[in-house]
């Protein structure tokens, strides 16, 4: 302590001595202020001058702590491209996760099914690697190299310590084996993709998928992967479109270490599945109420039923479908969950072991073609337009002009009611029908079957006399010179044209979207072909044109989705009769789009159009039915591919219809009358149930 500040007391000071003492204290304070100011100035200069160097040193040390665990991975052979995605032909990255040669990388790097894999270690040693297993939930791949020396394994950041805002360093070892590539950012999100990954804003390139995301202490947050909210379909390429966008993902390394003993047994890790369907809509708003239970699924074996409400998973309350997904999607097949459900006034408890595979879902079929307009008498039930020959309904004795009042105990007022009730049931189940006929109620019993694939002959579609008379009265004479009207969308350069016949006052129309060539003569030809069918089947024809003349590409998908949405609202289209079709490449796009968007389309027509080469057929959707029709020219060079795709669709339990047309040299050629008539009948029965 300064002598000027020592605590002394010599009695009351005189005025002169007080002034002297005060002056001394003031001088002392000034000296302290000057000293502190100088210290602050020096500190400020040090901070301004050295902070960048200190940061760089911290980054260098963190990188050095992990670099020897980062390896270069090269693949040889396999596909150049999967779908639209060009597979990296150069080296990619992996991370050592055990001293005895196990390495984890992104499954993206092996989507092309390479014939061989080579790993180069940081010291230049090259070794052949074997692909041991995949994690199909988090899109990782486990490799093994045989090497005599023990390999360095990085330290994982405990997940409990990871926070948003922490520095994050992304590493990859690609074209130069002697050094790692580096990009920096922060941890920008936790528990992304329903709890499976971390998110970073560091730039992530295709080459460092499989590399580590590192903290400033040289520990590893996780392994870099592409991922998408839709990647539950086990698509190893999903999310690659985020490349270098500031949206990157990493699977926590602590999680990988926990799973490694199981993974080392050459066991693919599959996402766990319950085997339930829930009502479509916003996952963040809709409750987790079951609408469908897959046969022989974990849910079925646990005794779950439609209308059960899931309330709790492993002690965690769930009130929305999104909360349910956070509890289920991160888990693997074989894991057991303890689930609470609400069934009416009962609370049920069950243990359920998740499955890796489910039987393809198959929609049940009763055999009813519903009337598309009511009589206007406010009568109860659903009016039967026709009964499918040899169907469960026909065998049970149901007839045209019957009114279907109930399926089991559920009362029917519209088609959606019937679809909901049939959707809860499975082929082979028995169902009780309450029918109103000639002023009497009847009770019938039917054994449900599967949706049919055959195209009915005209004679197999009997329509009751009174309905036929009403129909004839509603039909307008065909216009000798029908006109296509224009439909445009803001922000899109291409346009569409439509033909909308006049229908009855209370009718809901069908909608057929045809992918045309954009050539006027083709549009006129299409209208001439479809006019009579459109009027007879109460269908609007919408001819869409591609952005590039005569060439449909995946770039047109957004336009088509917006176009169909606008047309469906404008014409109040029946959701069960919205279909899309085309020939050749346009037919390929139509089939792929419809199968990918079952909530938009109920049918798809492809003329001489196999599915795109790498298209993965989605699982059959329990909440929406979609049927396909493949038309094959007798001289089509695509016949083997078309037949193969037909088999694939049937294996996935889609009702896939097929017919042949006469030989032709042009896929855009006008349809012959017999083929046109068969397609028309197929379209006319899409609303069957």
Secondary structure, 3 states (H helix, E strand, C coil): CCHHHCCCCCCCCCHHHHHHHHHHHHHHHHHHHHHHHHHHHHHHHHHHHHHHHHHHHHHHHHHHHHHCCEEEEEEECCCCEECCEECCCCCEEEEECCCCCEEEEEHHHHCCCCCEEEEECCCCCEEEEEEEEEECCCCEEEEEECCCCCCCCCCECCHHHCCCCCEEEEEECCCCCCCCEEEEEEEEEEEHHHHCEEEECCCCCHHHCCCEEECCCCCEEEEEECCCCCHHHCCCCCCHHHCCCCCEEEEEHHHHHHHHHHHCCCCCECECECCEEECCCCCCCCCCEEEEECCCCHHHHCCCCCCCEEEEECCEECCCHHHHHHHHCCCECCCEEEEEEEECCEEEEEEEECECCCCCCCCEECCEEECCCCCCCCCCCEEEEEECCCCHHHHHCCCCCCEEEEECCEECCCHHHHHHHHHCCCCCCEEEEEEEECCEEEEEEEECEECCCCCCCHHHCCCCHHHHHHHHHHCCCCCCCCCCEEEECCCCCCEEEEECCCCCCCCCCEEEEEECCCCHHHHHHHHHHHHHHHHHCCEEEEEECCCECCECCHHHHHHHHHHHHHHHHHCCCCHHHEEEEEECHHHHHHHHHHHHCCCCCCEEEEECCCCCCCCCCCCCCCCCCCEEEEEEECCCCCHHHHHHHHHHHHHCCCEEEEEEECCCCCCCCCCCHHHHHHHHHHHHCCCCC
